């Protein structure tokens, strides 16, 4: 709920695919998402529905909300969790479950992207209200 005002971040999907050395179209096929859905998303012609984004997020073991973090206050909160999670490697659980290597890789990808892209993302979105 309340996701309608924000567009999911294709760059994050692209980054996760690259990190895991996966082809976006292969993932789409596996998740029964049409290739045109991905193409439209990539070129910002139309946005995938929340349930499609949720399926992708689930595939990478990350919260679907990670795709909708495009405001500074969200980023700050998420990145601070990230730093705790990734820097203190003794923290090996997420939402009470032991993290898999795949999850750790996915999280690292998200955090690196947010870290690298924060200035771009934050300035791009500062005019949206």
Secondary structure, 3 states (H helix, E strand, C coil): CCCCCCCCCHHHHHHHHHHCCCCHHHHHHHCCCCHHHHHHHHCCCCCCCHHHHHHHHHHCCCCHHHHHCCCHHHHHHHHHHHHHHHHCCCCCEECCEECCHHHHHHHHHHHHHHHHHHHHHHHHHCCCC
